[in-house]
Amino acid sequence: MNKQQALAKIEELKKFVEEIDKQAIQLYDNNFKVNSEGWKKKTVEGGVVLENPKGDIWEILGGEYNGEQLFTWDAAIRETKKAGKKMPTKEQFEELLKDDEFPKNRVLDGFRPYSSAALYDVGSYGYYWSSSVTGSYSCTLAFNSSSANMGNSGRANGFSVRCVRD
């Protein structure tokens, strides 16, 4: 094997390793959802939602974000575990954020604050829970159509869930 062939092989291996890395951290194409059959309809500030019987998951009704669901952190952990899925860790989100394209084409379904029955930032921002915690907070990802940042949030807020592909 000559030097040129060796360099070509190295480049091929680099691309192979990059693909493996991307596959290891890929998220499912759509936000995680659970069956909302039998939930109660509620009018809240900012829209109409279905609320599950435990009061910890809300499904947006109407408009562009119809069917999107917001979970408290505890509900997200409970429901993803039941479904055999996993939320990304803080470190996995940080790895994804190295890709400038990551925040584009994500669902900007806002959030539901723990302190009120309302929907905020719908159409402007999206928020994902991570499985990582720091003290009494959970690590979260906040994003809009052009940027994304890691932060921490109280676990009673209602955020979306995007799971990691196996």
RALIN-V406161 format. One line per field, one symbol per residue. ss: DSSP state (A for helix, B for strand, O for the rest). psi: psi as a letter, one per 20 degrees, with the letter a starting at -180 (. if undefined). burial: I if it has 9 or more other ideal C-beta (glycine too) atoms within 8 Angstrom, else O. A space follows every 50 residues. Layout:
# RALIN-V406161
ss->???
psi->???
burial->???
This chain:
# RALIN-V406161
ss->OOAAAAAAAAAAAAAAAAAAAAAAOOBOOOOOOOOOOOOBBBBBBOBBBB BOOOOOBBBBBOOOOOOOBBBOAAAAAAAAAAOOOOBOOAAAAAAAOOOO OOOOOOOOBBBBOOOOOBOBBBOOOBBBBBBBBBOOBBBBBBBOOOOBBB BBBBOOOBBBOOBBOO
psi->prgghghggggghghggggggghhjqqqhqqpqrpjpjqppqprpiaprp prhikjppppprahjpiqqpqrgghggghhghikrpqqrghgghghiioh igiqkqpmjbroqhiqmrpqjpigqqppqriqqocjrqprppqaiirqqq aqqpiiqorrppqpq.
burial->OOOOOIOOIOOOOOOOOOOOIOOOIOIIOOIIIIOIOOIOOIOIOOIIII IIOOOIIIIIIOOOIOOIIIIIIOIIIOIIOOOOIOIIIIOIIIIIIOOO OIIOOIOIIIIIIOOOOIIIIIOOIIIIIIOIOOOOIIIIIIIIOOOIOI OOIOIOIIIIIIIIOO
